[in-house]
């Protein structure tokens, strides 16, 4: 029983995109490893950008800095 845990930032990912992600991960596990789709579990955690750090700073702050006019 494969269990895949996907963590992404919560910033506008649509239900259609998540559906596609689940479908394609499931298809890959079936194609590459021969796993049965009905036994494959995918969990998507959406994390607020205030709760995700990268490069020593919060993603919220990093994105604001990167998109600020210069």
Z-matrix of the N, CA and C atoms (Angstrom, degrees):
N
C 1 1.441
C 2 1.523 1 108.68
N 3 1.321 2 118.87 1 98.96
C 4 1.456 3 120.41 2 177.11
C 5 1.526 4 111.12 3 -68.24
N 6 1.313 5 114.97 4 141.49
C 7 1.461 6 122.53 5 174.83
C 8 1.514 7 106.50 6 -130.06
N 9 1.320 8 116.56 7 119.26
C 10 1.467 9 121.75 8 -179.05
C 11 1.518 10 108.01 9 -117.19
N 12 1.321 11 115.78 10 128.06
C 13 1.457 12 122.47 11 -179.48
C 14 1.531 13 107.61 12 -112.89
N 15 1.322 14 116.02 13 115.75
C 16 1.463 15 122.28 14 -178.57
C 17 1.523 16 107.92 15 -109.12
N 18 1.309 17 117.16 16 128.01
C 19 1.469 18 121.55 17 176.46
C 20 1.518 19 108.25 18 -115.74
N 21 1.327 20 114.65 19 125.93
C 22 1.458 21 121.00 20 178.51
C 23 1.525 22 108.17 21 -134.71
N 24 1.325 23 116.17 22 160.72
C 25 1.453 24 118.78 23 174.87
C 26 1.522 25 109.79 24 -75.94
N 27 1.329 26 114.81 25 148.01
C 28 1.458 27 121.26 26 179.80
C 29 1.534 28 106.82 27 -86.29
N 30 1.308 29 115.12 28 96.16
C 31 1.465 30 117.80 29 -177.88
C 32 1.522 31 111.49 30 -154.27
N 33 1.322 32 115.17 31 50.73
C 34 1.454 33 118.29 32 171.42
C 35 1.512 34 116.63 33 99.84
N 36 1.308 35 118.76 34 13.57
C 37 1.459 36 119.69 35 176.43
C 38 1.525 37 108.23 36 -69.96
N 39 1.308 38 116.27 37 125.69
C 40 1.463 39 120.54 38 -175.94
C 41 1.530 40 111.21 39 -80.90
N 42 1.331 41 115.15 40 163.42
C 43 1.459 42 120.38 41 175.87
C 44 1.532 43 109.99 42 -62.19
N 45 1.326 44 116.76 43 -37.37
C 46 1.466 45 120.52 44 178.53
C 47 1.530 46 110.99 45 -63.06
N 48 1.317 47 117.40 46 -40.05
C 49 1.465 48 120.69 47 178.69
C 50 1.526 49 110.53 48 -66.53
N 51 1.335 50 117.40 49 -41.08
C 52 1.462 51 120.38 50 178.65
C 53 1.529 52 110.59 51 -66.40
N 54 1.320 53 116.50 52 -39.66
C 55 1.468 54 120.48 53 177.02
C 56 1.523 55 110.20 54 -59.37
N 57 1.338 56 116.41 55 -45.00
C 58 1.462 57 121.22 56 179.44
C 59 1.530 58 110.57 57 -63.89
N 60 1.316 59 117.17 58 -41.51
C 61 1.460 60 121.09 59 179.04
C 62 1.527 61 110.96 60 -60.61
N 63 1.327 62 117.00 61 -46.69
C 64 1.465 63 121.44 62 178.57
C 65 1.530 64 110.59 63 -61.43
N 66 1.320 65 116.45 64 -44.78
C 67 1.469 66 120.84 65 -179.44
C 68 1.534 67 110.60 66 -62.13
N 69 1.329 68 117.27 67 -46.48
C 70 1.462 69 120.01 68 -175.81
C 71 1.524 70 112.98 69 -71.22
N 72 1.336 71 117.67 70 -35.56
C 73 1.465 72 119.69 71 175.19
C 74 1.525 73 109.52 72 -64.96
N 75 1.329 74 116.13 73 -44.42
C 76 1.466 75 120.72 74 178.75
C 77 1.523 76 110.65 75 -60.98
N 78 1.335 77 117.20 76 -45.69
C 79 1.467 78 121.32 77 178.66
C 80 1.527 79 111.85 78 -60.44
N 81 1.332 80 116.68 79 -40.50
C 82 1.463 81 120.63 80 -179.95
C 83 1.526 82 110.99 81 -65.03
N 84 1.326 83 116.90 82 -44.00
C 85 1.467 84 119.48 83 178.55
C 86 1.522 85 111.60 84 -63.30
N 87 1.318 86 116.43 85 -36.39
C 88 1.469 87 119.57 86 177.33
C 89 1.521 88 110.55 87 -68.54
N 90 1.327 89 116.68 88 -46.72
C 91 1.472 90 121.34 89 -175.78
C 92 1.531 91 112.32 90 -68.75
N 93 1.323 92 117.25 91 -45.24
C 94 1.461 93 120.86 92 -173.40
C 95 1.529 94 112.37 93 -84.57
N 96 1.332 95 116.83 94 -40.71
C 97 1.462 96 119.66 95 -173.75
C 98 1.527 97 113.89 96 -110.78
N 99 1.336 98 117.04 97 -3.70
C 100 1.454 99 120.16 98 -179.98
C 101 1.520 100 113.86 99 72.05
N 102 1.336 101 117.14 100 23.79
C 103 1.466 102 121.04 101 -178.41
C 104 1.521 103 110.68 102 -79.64
N 105 1.332 104 116.28 103 143.75
C 106 1.451 105 121.57 104 -179.40
C 107 1.537 106 109.95 105 -77.10
N 108 1.327 107 117.79 106 126.94
C 109 1.466 108 120.38 107 -179.14
C 110 1.527 109 113.69 108 -56.75
N 111 1.322 110 117.36 109 -36.33
C 112 1.470 111 119.33 110 -178.06
C 113 1.530 112 112.83 111 -72.22
N 114 1.332 113 117.72 112 -8.97
C 115 1.457 114 121.76 113 176.17
C 116 1.531 115 112.45 114 -108.61
N 117 1.320 116 116.05 115 3.20
C 118 1.463 117 121.69 116 -177.73
C 119 1.528 118 109.89 117 -95.27
N 120 1.329 119 115.46 118 129.84
C 121 1.460 120 121.70 119 -178.88
C 122 1.525 121 109.65 120 -117.35
N 123 1.333 122 116.17 121 130.71
C 124 1.461 123 122.31 122 178.12
C 125 1.528 124 107.22 123 -122.57
N 126 1.325 125 116.88 124 129.12
C 127 1.458 126 122.05 125 176.19
C 128 1.523 127 107.71 126 -119.71
N 129 1.328 128 115.78 127 129.92
C 130 1.461 129 120.86 128 177.05
C 131 1.525 130 107.72 129 -111.79
N 132 1.319 131 116.07 130 119.01
C 133 1.461 132 122.01 131 173.11
C 134 1.516 133 107.95 132 -101.44
N 135 1.313 134 115.70 133 127.39
C 136 1.459 135 120.80 134 175.15
C 137 1.532 136 107.81 135 -104.29
N 138 1.309 137 115.72 136 119.26
C 139 1.456 138 122.75 137 -174.97
C 140 1.529 139 109.34 138 -105.32
N 141 1.328 140 116.59 139 130.70
C 142 1.463 141 119.60 140 175.45
C 143 1.530 142 109.47 141 -59.43
N 144 1.317 143 116.48 142 141.86
C 145 1.464 144 119.98 143 -177.83
C 146 1.532 145 111.89 144 -64.78
N 147 1.349 146 117.43 145 -19.04
C 148 1.472 147 120.11 146 173.43
C 149 1.520 148 111.61 147 -72.06
N 150 1.327 149 117.02 148 -14.76
C 151 1.462 150 121.75 149 -177.90
C 152 1.526 151 112.58 150 -110.98
N 153 1.325 152 117.00 151 17.22
C 154 1.471 153 121.56 152 -178.66
C 155 1.530 154 107.36 153 -131.02
N 156 1.312 155 115.45 154 121.45
C 157 1.455 156 119.87 155 179.45
C 158 1.514 157 111.37 156 -107.69
N 159 1.321 158 114.94 157 148.45
C 160 1.466 159 120.67 158 179.02
C 161 1.524 160 107.59 159 -153.62
N 162 1.310 161 116.45 160 131.05
C 163 1.460 162 120.29 161 178.08
C 164 1.518 163 113.28 162 62.42
N 165 1.332 164 116.92 163 28.95
C 166 1.454 165 120.54 164 176.46
C 167 1.516 166 115.03 165 85.55
N 168 1.325 167 117.18 166 8.39
C 169 1.466 168 119.01 167 178.52
C 170 1.524 169 109.88 168 -145.03
N 171 1.325 170 115.68 169 161.59
C 172 1.450 171 120.27 170 177.64
C 173 1.522 172 110.35 171 -69.27
N 174 1.311 173 116.22 172 144.84
C 175 1.467 174 120.68 173 -179.89
C 176 1.528 175 110.61 174 -58.95
N 177 1.343 176 117.67 175 -39.09
C 178 1.464 177 120.82 176 178.35
C 179 1.521 178 110.54 177 -55.71
N 180 1.332 179 117.38 178 -48.07
C 181 1.465 180 121.86 179 -178.67
C 182 1.519 181 111.60 180 -69.55
N 183 1.306 182 116.56 181 -39.87
C 184 1.468 183 120.65 182 -179.86
C 185 1.529 184 110.47 183 -62.04
N 186 1.349 185 116.05 184 -45.69
C 187 1.465 186 119.47 185 -179.75
C 188 1.519 187 111.23 186 -65.26
N 189 1.321 188 116.79 187 -39.33
C 190 1.466 189 119.93 188 178.23
C 191 1.526 190 110.59 189 -62.69
N 192 1.319 191 116.64 190 -41.72
C 193 1.466 192 121.23 191 178.93
C 194 1.517 193 110.82 192 -65.44
N 195 1.336 194 116.57 193 -41.93
C 196 1.459 195 120.45 194 -176.80
C 197 1.523 196 112.50 195 -71.42
N 198 1.323 197 117.85 196 -26.47
C 199 1.464 198 120.27 197 -178.95
C 200 1.525 199 113.27 198 -99.14
N 201 1.335 200 117.23 199 -2.59
C 202 1.471 201 120.23 200 179.85
C 203 1.525 202 109.87 201 -68.08
N 204 1.340 203 116.43 202 140.26
C 205 1.474 204 118.86 203 176.85
C 206 1.526 205 110.66 204 -63.64
N 207 1.292 206 114.04 205 145.53
C 208 1.481 207 118.70 206 -178.96
C 209 1.488 208 111.15 207 -105.11
